[in-house]
Amino acid sequence: MSKIYNFSAGPSTLPEAVLKQAQAEMLDWQGSGVSVMEMSHRGAEFMSIAKDLHDDLRELMAIPDNYKILFLQGGATGQFSFIPANILGDKTKACYINTGAWSEKAIKSAKSYCDVIVSASSEDNKFTSIPDRASWNIDEEAAYLHYTPNETIHGVEFQTIPEVGDLTLVADMSSNILSREIDVSKFGIIYAGTQKNMGPAGAVVVIVREDLIGKAQTTGLPDIFNYEKQVKNDSMLNTPASYTWYLVGLVLKWLKAQGGVAAMEAINQRKAAKLYAAIDQSSFYSNPVAVADRSRMNVPFVLADDSLDKAFLSAAKEKGLLALKGHRAVGGMRASIYNAMPEAGVTALVEFMADFEKTHG
Ligand SMILES: *Cc1c(COP(=O)(O)O)cnc(C)c1O
């Protein structure tokens, strides 16, 4: 069996070094005699894991002091509702940019809380590009503007942070957090499920600017989803997903050892360029997304003859290239090439694609 490369969109591949370390520490974390899974989340040992987790994320993303970091439950999907419930305050409107399946879900959830203004949408072109900033219809009375920097299913990604003046910018970075350098100070809230680019499933990180805390609606919002109450309790109002926190912490230490986000961004650029070049050079494979808006993390592609899809997937699997089936909303294939996917994995995929084309094209 050749080496396995897992292209799953999420939960997704983790750095091998991280899994090996977790394995080595599974039964006895650093001489404590117990697994991290078995520790009190209030004890000194877990406290040190939690402190490193927060400090390392702050360092890696250069998160300014006036932002709090929360690790909550309920996923990014929960935040689709908890963001309006926490930060609308006395406002009644919010702006959303619709660039794909995840934006659509965020919009649908927000509608239970406020008037949603869809300021721009690429639905008409099947979410294959990002609407030109000049065409956005922004309402200055809105509490915030929400967008999805990387659409995991449609494979479109903002290459720059949109300019929205004084409006609070909220971003669902579930599938590209830590993959490229960003200026956190441009955002009111950044949130991301951990299971794509940060670790296993089980937590959502919410990075929230201090002035947005303390505006939560007073009825109907459970305390565990109230930012102010979770900030006061260090995200431990209920028992946190402690083993997930530990694994995310290991991923962050691994990322620091790779040279941090800037170094990872350079690798991600090379990986994506290599895969898109292979797709574009061939008439056997294609990617529908506007070149300027292509995702570096999730690369959907289709075969010119979709009757070969099954053969492609089973031959790929035989080569150890797993989870390449595209999302049902888009069809075809999708290669998710997050931080933890080594360059060698992309090289193996590109070589396989060329071979498959030779024998079936
Ligand atoms: C996967 C994903 C989600 C959903 O995350 P959950 O943690 O499962 O709720 C939301 N937004 C984006 C962009 C995603 O990729």
The ligand as an SDF file (V2000), in Angstrom:
LIG
                    3D

 15 15  0  0  0  0  0  0  0  0999 V2000
  -17.6640   23.1560    7.6240 C   0  0  0  0  0  0  0  0  0  0  0  0
  -18.0990   24.5750    7.5900 C   0  0  0  0  0  0  0  0  0  0  0  0
  -19.1110   25.0570    8.4290 C   0  0  0  0  0  0  0  0  0  0  0  0
  -19.8520   24.1500    9.3970 C   0  0  0  0  0  0  0  0  0  0  0  0
  -19.0730   23.8630   10.4810 O   0  0  0  0  0  0  0  0  0  0  0  0
  -19.7040   23.0590   11.7340 P   0  0  0  0  0  0  0  0  0  0  0  0
  -18.5960   23.2010   12.7350 O   0  0  0  0  0  0  0  0  0  0  0  0
  -19.9610   21.6810   11.2760 O   0  0  0  0  0  0  0  0  0  0  0  0
  -20.9390   23.7390   12.1420 O   0  0  0  0  0  0  0  0  0  0  0  0
  -19.4440   26.3800    8.3560 C   0  0  0  0  0  0  0  0  0  0  0  0
  -18.8370   27.2170    7.5040 N   0  0  0  0  0  0  0  0  0  0  0  0
  -17.8520   26.8070    6.6770 C   0  0  0  0  0  0  0  0  0  0  0  0
  -17.2060   27.7680    5.7510 C   0  0  0  0  0  0  0  0  0  0  0  0
  -17.4570   25.4730    6.6960 C   0  0  0  0  0  0  0  0  0  0  0  0
  -16.4830   25.0400    5.8780 O   0  0  0  0  0  0  0  0  0  0  0  0
  1  2  1  0
  2  3  1  0
  2 14  2  0
  3  4  1  0
  3 10  2  0
  4  5  1  0
  5  6  1  0
  6  7  2  0
  6  8  1  0
  6  9  1  0
 10 11  1  0
 11 12  2  0
 12 13  1  0
 12 14  1  0
 14 15  1  0
M  END
$$$$
